């Protein structure tokens, strides 16, 4: 298992309480996958430093805002290729 980077630790500490089984909407995809993807994918796609800067500069950002920012800077992000890694 890889060691958590500073960015991953911030994501885990800040948002894990929002991703519990009790908060899983009926019939929705597994929401914990959203947290895992947004915490791990920036490292894989070379934008983790930019994401770290964003979360440090926006301590009150919602998870949805962080995720939207990630998707905006990784416009060529391909979910299928991430799943294959």
Number of C-alpha atoms within 10 A of each C-alpha: 3 4 7 12 14 12 22 22 13 17 20 16 10 16 13 14 9 15 16 10 10 8 11 14 10 8 6 7 10 13 15 15 11 14 21 14 14 20 23 17 19 22 15 10 13 11 14 21 12 15 22 18 11 16 20 13 10 12 10 10 14 14 18 11 13 18 17 13 15 21 14 11 13 15 8 9 15 10 10 8 8 13 8 6 6
